[in-house]
Amino acid sequence: MNSLISFIVVLGVLIFVHELGHFLFAKLFGVRVLKFSVGFGNKVVGKKWGDTEYLLSAFPLGGYVKMFGEHPGDEISDQEKGVSFSHKTVWQRFGIVFGGPLFNLLFAVFIFLLMFVFAGLPGPVDSSLIGQVTPGSVAEKVGLAAGDVILSIDGQETQSWIQVSELIRDCGGEQVHLVIDRDGKTLTIKATPAMEKVKNLFGEDVGERYMLGITRSDEVEYEKVSLLEAVKAAFIQTWNLIYLTIMGIVKIFQRVIPASELGGPIRIAEIAGQQLEAGWMNLLYFMGLLSVNLGVLNLLPIPILDGGHLVFLSLEAIRRKPLSEQTMIVGQKMGIALLGSLMLFVFYNDIARIVQRWLGAL
């Protein structure tokens, strides 16, 4: 139930924000908006105010803003050209299309700003507490365990994880003596670090160093900051996530990240439920991350997405005339086929993960 509730809340908010971006830019440039819908398909509820009908539709995985004169072939009288989307300048239409992804990115900034203002900036607790021990590693073989606190290495006191990391790295492969605290008891453990490959966030080898196979605790502490510092940190956090999202897409094409890692709505619902159980701060962070993903993915140059429309508009600006209607129709069909195939693939991945968990539990 947590997964379903959090999924509806997270996805509903992000779709609303995205469509609100299109809607407000359309209003800014004087375009008449006929429909504003969260969801696709049949209308569940709806209410008309002014020129616009506001809808909640049956299929929740998306939304749309329908504008007057959106299609070049629509019949429009001379009196109505001023409120027609297709009769606006190419840069105004560009702004309307770009508004959706832009609002998703700005919404992520807003979420992180709220988190940093009310909770403070998160950072790892600077301690020598072991968070995890890698299975099959030197650390596991000599008896180190998660929850151990490393008090010293070869007689040198360790109070931070940086000290632990540096002393292990610089040991030259020689045996080290670790004094640890385990549930109030002091133990001495001997271990010989092994040369291991260092991997980056995407699992790529970036070098080698001596390691035991331990990682720091994932505990975090929050530091109160000023509003200006929180704003700066929110923009930095959003930019870092934009970069990681783009690099993640690149790594998928480079086959560094396997396609089996891609997840769809079922996976999103599972993660959202887990984050809700972990606390509202975790759920807000996940929403910010998902908002960045939605903004970036919508800017991909696929015809059915906002990014594809932006490509068409950019070509129109360069050519000083729009692409032919037939060209855009073909592009739209290709985009629909590509996105449809991708949706089926991620649903397959989601279901395969569930089946694997069930089989593992047997």
C-alpha positions in Angstrom: 0.0 0.0 0.0 2.9 2.4 0.8 4.3 1.8 -2.7 1.0 2.6 -4.4 0.3 5.7 -2.3 3.9 7.1 -2.7 3.9 6.2 -6.4 0.7 8.1 -7.0 1.9 11.1 -5.0 5.3 11.3 -6.5 4.3 10.7 -10.1 1.2 12.8 -9.9 3.1 15.8 -8.5 5.9 15.5 -11.1 3.5 15.2 -14.1 1.5 18.2 -12.8 4.7 20.3 -12.5 5.8 19.3 -16.0 2.5 20.2 -17.6 2.3 23.4 -15.5 5.5 24.5 -17.2 3.9 24.1 -20.7 0.7 25.7 -19.5 2.2 28.8 -17.9 4.5 29.5 -20.9 1.6 29.1 -23.2 -0.4 31.6 -21.2 2.7 33.9 -21.1 2.8 34.0 -24.9 -1.0 34.4 -25.3 -1.9 30.9 -26.5 -5.3 29.6 -25.7 -5.1 26.4 -23.7 -8.0 24.0 -24.3 -7.1 21.2 -21.9 -4.8 20.6 -19.0 -4.7 16.9 -18.1 -2.8 14.9 -15.5 -3.0 11.4 -17.1 -4.0 10.1 -20.5 -7.2 8.4 -21.8 -10.7 8.7 -20.5 -11.7 11.6 -18.2 -12.1 10.6 -14.6 -13.0 14.1 -13.3 -12.9 17.5 -15.0 -13.9 21.1 -14.6 -13.8 24.0 -17.1 -12.6 27.4 -16.1 -12.4 30.0 -18.8 -11.1 28.6 -22.0 -9.4 25.6 -20.3 -10.8 22.3 -19.1 -8.8 20.8 -16.3 -8.8 17.0 -16.2 -7.7 14.0 -14.2 -7.6 11.1 -16.7 -7.6 7.4 -16.3 -4.0 6.4 -17.4 -1.6 8.0 -14.9 1.7 7.6 -16.7 1.8 11.1 -18.2 -0.2 14.1 -19.0 -0.8 16.8 -21.7 -1.6 20.4 -22.4 -3.8 20.8 -25.5 -3.4 24.2 -27.1 -5.5 25.9 -29.7 -4.0 25.7 -33.2 -1.4 23.2 -32.0 -1.4 21.4 -35.4 -0.4 23.3 -38.5 -3.3 21.9 -40.5 -6.0 23.2 -38.1 -8.4 25.7 -39.6 -8.0 29.1 -37.8 -9.7 32.3 -38.6 -7.8 35.6 -38.9 -9.3 36.8 -35.6 -8.0 33.7 -33.7 -4.5 33.7 -35.1 -3.3 35.7 -32.1 -4.2 32.9 -29.7 -3.0 30.0 -31.9 0.1 28.0 -31.0 1.2 27.4 -34.6 1.0 31.2 -35.3 3.4 32.1 -32.6 7.1 32.8 -33.4 9.4 29.8 -33.4 11.1 31.1 -30.3 7.8 31.4 -28.4 6.9 27.9 -29.4 10.3 26.7 -28.3 9.8 28.3 -24.9 6.4 26.7 -24.5 7.8 23.2 -25.3 10.9 23.8 -23.2 8.8 24.9 -20.2 7.9 21.4 -19.1 11.4 20.0 -18.7 12.5 23.4 -17.3 9.9 23.3 -14.5 10.9 19.7 -13.6 14.5 20.8 -13.1 13.4 23.9 -11.2 11.1 21.8 -9.1 14.1 19.7 -8.1 15.9 22.8 -7.0 12.9 23.8 -5.0 12.7 20.3 -3.3 16.3 20.4 -2.3 16.1 23.9 -1.1 13.2 22.9 1.2 15.3 20.0 2.5 18.4 22.1 3.1 16.5 25.0 4.7 14.5 22.9 7.2 16.9 20.0 7.8 20.3 21.4 6.9 23.0 20.1 4.5 23.5 16.4 4.8 27.0 15.0 5.1 28.6 11.7 6.1 29.4 11.3 9.8 33.2 11.6 10.0 34.1 8.5 12.0 36.0 5.3 11.6 32.9 3.1 11.9 32.7 0.2 9.4 29.4 0.3 7.5 29.8 -2.8 5.3 32.3 -5.6 4.7 32.6 -6.9 1.2 31.8 -10.7 0.9 34.9 -12.7 0.2 37.3 -9.8 1.0 40.3 -9.7 3.3 38.2 -8.0 5.9 35.7 -10.8 6.0 38.4 -13.5 6.2 40.1 -11.9 9.2 36.8 -11.3 11.1 36.1 -7.6 10.7 32.3 -6.8 10.8 29.9 -4.0 10.1 29.6 -1.9 13.3 33.2 -2.3 14.3 35.0 1.0 15.1 38.6 1.2 14.0 40.5 2.8 16.9 44.0 2.6 15.4 46.1 1.1 12.6 49.7 0.2 13.4 49.6 2.3 16.5 48.3 5.4 14.7 45.0 6.6 16.1 42.1 6.8 13.6 39.2 9.1 14.2 38.0 9.6 10.6 37.5 7.4 7.6 40.0 9.4 5.6 42.7 8.4 8.1 41.6 4.7 7.8 41.7 4.9 4.0 45.1 6.6 3.8 46.8 4.2 6.2 45.5 1.1 4.4 46.3 2.6 1.0 49.9 3.5 2.0 50.7 0.2 3.7 52.6 -1.1 0.7 50.9 -4.5 1.0 52.4 -5.2 4.4 50.4 -6.7 7.2 48.7 -4.1 9.4 47.5 -4.3 13.0 44.0 -2.9 13.6 42.7 -2.2 17.1 38.9 -2.1 17.0 36.0 -1.5 19.3 33.2 -4.1 19.0 30.3 -3.6 21.3 32.5 -2.1 24.0 35.2 -4.7 23.7 38.7 -3.9 22.3 40.1 -6.4 19.8 43.3 -6.6 17.8 43.1 -8.0 14.3 45.9 -8.6 11.8 45.2 -8.2 8.1 47.2 -7.9 4.9 45.5 -5.5 2.4 45.2 -6.8 -1.1 45.7 -4.8 -4.3 42.2 -4.3 -5.7 40.7 -2.4 -8.6 39.0 0.9 -7.8 35.6 1.4 -9.5 33.7 4.6 -10.1 30.0 5.2 -9.6 29.2 3.4 -12.9 31.3 0.3 -12.1 34.3 1.2 -14.4 37.8 0.5 -13.3 39.7 3.7 -12.6 42.8 2.4 -10.9 44.2 0.1 -8.3 45.1 0.5 -4.6 45.5 -1.6 -1.4 42.2 -2.3 0.3 40.7 -4.5 3.0 37.2 -4.6 1.6 35.4 -2.3 4.1 33.3 0.7 3.5 32.4 3.6 5.7 29.1 3.9 7.6 26.3 5.6 5.6 25.2 7.6 8.6 24.7 11.3 7.8 24.5 14.4 9.9 22.8 17.7 9.0 24.4 21.1 9.3 22.3 24.2 9.5 23.1 26.8 6.9 21.9 30.2 5.8 19.2 30.6 3.1 21.8 31.8 0.6 24.0 28.7 1.2 20.9 26.5 0.9 20.0 28.0 -2.4 23.5 27.5 -3.7 23.6 23.9 -2.5 20.2 23.2 -4.1 21.4 24.3 -7.5 24.6 22.4 -7.1 22.8 19.2 -6.1 20.4 19.5 -9.1 23.3 20.1 -11.5 25.2 17.1 -10.1 22.1 14.9 -10.7 21.7 16.3 -14.2 25.3 15.4 -14.9 24.9 11.9 -13.4 21.6 11.3 -15.4 23.3 12.3 -18.7 26.3 10.2 -17.9 24.1 7.3 -17.0 22.4 7.5 -20.4 25.8 7.6 -22.1 27.1 4.6 -20.1 24.0 2.6 -21.1 24.8 3.2 -24.8 28.5 2.4 -24.0 27.2 -0.9 -22.4 28.9 0.0 -19.1 25.6 -0.1 -17.4 23.6 -3.2 -18.5 20.2 -2.6 -20.0 18.7 -5.0 -17.4 19.3 -2.2 -14.8 16.6 -0.1 -16.5 13.4 0.1 -14.4 9.8 1.2 -15.2 6.7 2.2 -13.2 6.7 -0.9 -11.1 10.3 -0.3 -10.0 9.6 3.4 -9.4 6.6 2.4 -7.2 8.8 -0.1 -5.2 11.5 2.5 -4.6 9.0 5.2 -3.7 7.5 2.9 -1.1 10.8 2.1 0.4 11.7 5.8 0.6 8.4 6.6 2.3 9.1 3.9 4.9 12.6 5.4 5.4 11.1 8.8 6.1 9.7 11.9 4.3 13.2 13.3 3.8 14.1 10.2 1.8 10.9 10.4 -0.2 11.5 14.1 -1.0 15.1 13.4 -2.2 13.8 10.6 -4.4 11.1 13.0 -5.8 13.9 15.5 -6.6 16.0 12.8 -8.3 13.0 11.6 -10.3 12.1 15.2 -11.3 15.6 15.7 -12.7 15.4 12.4 -14.6 12.0 13.4 -16.0 13.4 16.8 -17.1 16.5 15.4 -18.7 14.8 12.4 -20.4 12.1 14.7 -21.9 14.9 16.7 -23.6 16.2 13.6 -25.5 15.9 14.2 -29.3 13.1 11.7 -29.7 10.2 13.1 -31.8 7.4 12.2 -29.4 9.2 13.9 -26.5 9.7 17.6 -25.9 13.3 17.2 -27.0 12.1 16.0 -30.4 9.8 19.0 -30.8 12.7 21.3 -29.8 14.8 19.7 -32.6 12.0 20.4 -35.1 11.7 24.0 -33.9 15.4 24.5 -34.1 15.5 23.2 -37.7 12.6 25.5 -38.5 14.6 28.5 -37.1 17.6 27.5 -39.2 15.7 26.8 -42.4 13.3 29.8 -41.8 10.4 27.6 -42.6 8.8 24.6 -40.8 9.4 21.0 -41.7 6.8 19.4 -43.9 3.8 17.9 -42.1 4.7 14.5 -43.6 8.2 14.6 -42.1 6.9 15.4 -38.7 4.2 12.7 -38.9 6.9 10.1 -39.8 9.1 11.3 -37.0 6.2 11.1 -34.5 5.5 7.5 -35.6 9.1 6.5 -35.1 9.1 8.2 -31.7 6.0 6.3 -30.6 7.4 3.0 -31.8 10.7 3.6 -29.9 9.0 4.7 -26.7 6.5 1.9 -26.9 9.4 -0.6 -27.3 11.3 0.9 -24.4 8.1 0.8 -22.2 7.6 -2.9 -22.9 11.3 -3.5 -22.2 11.3 -1.8 -18.8 8.0 -3.6 -17.8 9.8 -6.8 -18.7 12.7 -5.9 -16.5 10.4 -5.0 -13.6 8.5 -8.3 -13.9 11.7 -10.3 -14.2 13.1 -8.7 -11.0 9.9 -9.7 -9.1 10.0 -13.2 -10.5 13.7 -13.6 -9.5 12.9 -12.4 -5.9 10.0 -14.9 -5.7 12.3 -17.8 -7.0 15.0 -16.7 -4.5 12.5 -16.9 -1.6 11.5 -20.4 -2.4 
